[in-house]
C-alpha cells in the first residue's frame, strides 16, 4: 500500500484498486501527486507524523523515561497506557472531523516490548531529544 501511496502518479492496477476502496483519499493523494509531485505526499505524511509524536512526547512528564524515535515513543511498561492515551487524544484533537468520539482507537498504536528491561533504566534520568535543541 505504501509503495502505491509514495510512488509517482500512475494509474496502475494497484492505484486503481486503492481508489476503489478509498475513493476520497486516493483522489486527494493523486491530485497532490499531479499538482505538486509525488514527494509532497510523503512530506505531508512525515509532517503529520511529527506533529503527532513530537507534541505527545513534549507532554510526557520530565520524571518519566521516554525516548522519541521517528514514529515511536519508547517508555517503560508502566507508562504504555498513559502515552497511548496521549497519542489517541492528539489524534482526536487534530482530526476531530474524521475521528468521531465513538470510534475505537485501541488497536491503532502498536505496543511491543523491547530488549531493555524497565529495571535496567535509571529512574532519575530522562533522555530528552528537545533539551539540547531548546537552548
N, C-alpha and C positions, 0 to 999 in steps of 0.2 A: 504494500500500500504506500509506504513512504517513497519508494522508488518512483511511483507514478506522481505523487504529490510534488516531489522536488526536482523532477526532470523537466526538460524543455517541453513546451506545449506541443503535443502531437495527438491527434485523435486516434490513439491506439485502441486496441480491444480492451485493455485494462482501464484506460482512461474512460472509455465509454461505459464500461461496467460500473465503475465508481460513480459516474454521473447518473446512471440508472438508480443506484442505491441511495445516493446523496445528491440529488439534483441541485439544490440551492448552494451547497458548499462547493461542489465541483464547478458550477457556473462562476461562482465568485473567484475561486482559485484560477480557473482557466482565463478569466478576464484579466486578472492581475498578471499572469504569465504573458498574455498577448500585449498588454499595455505597458508593463513595467519590467518585463523579463522574468524568467523563471527563478532567478536568485532572490527576488523580492519575497517570494513565498517562504523560503527558509529563513530570511531575515525577520519576517513577521512572526514566525513560529518561535525563533530564538529570543526575540524581544519579549514576547508574551511569557515565555518560559521564565526568563529572568525577572520579569515583573511579578510573577507569582513567587518563585522560590527565594529570591533575594529579599523581597519585602517580608515574607514569612520568617526568614532567618533573622531579620532585624528585630522581630517581636519575641524571639526566644530569650528568656531572662539570662543575664550575664553569667549567673552561677551554674547554669546547666551546660553540660558538654554538648556542643553541636559543631558540625563541620559541613560547610556548603561545598558540594562538588557538582557542578553543572546542573542537572535536573534531579538532584538528590540532596537530602539533608540527613547526615548521619547523626544519630542521637543514641543515648542509652535506651535499653529496652523499656525502662520505666517511663520514658518520655515519648514513646512512639505515638500513643493515642493522643497526647496533648498536641504534638506537632501535626499529626494527621488532621486533627480538628482545625488547627490554624490554616492548613492548606485548603481544606474544604470551605472554610469561612471566606478565605481570599477569593476562591473561585466564584462563590456565590455573590461576593461583592462586585467582582469585575464583570461577571456575566449574568447579572440578575434578570436580564430579559430572556435569557436562554435556559438557565438552570433555575427551575422553579422550586419553591420550598418543599414540595412533596417528592422531588427527585432524590433518590438514594445514591449517595456518592461513596458508600462504604468500600467498594471494590476498585475505586478509581486510582488510588495510590498503592503501590506495591510495598509491602512490608517484608523484609527478609533480614536474616541475621548476617553479620559479617564475622570475620575471623577474630576480631579483637573482643575479648570479653569485657563486660562492664567493670569487673573488678580490677582490670589492668589499667583503667583510666584514672588519672589523678582528679579527685573531686574538686580540688581547689583551682584548677586551671581550665581555661576555656580557649580553644583555638578560634580566633576571630579573623575572618577574612577582611572585614571592613575596618578593623582597628588601625592597621598600617596605612590605609588609604584615606582615613577621615582627618588626618592631620594637615 
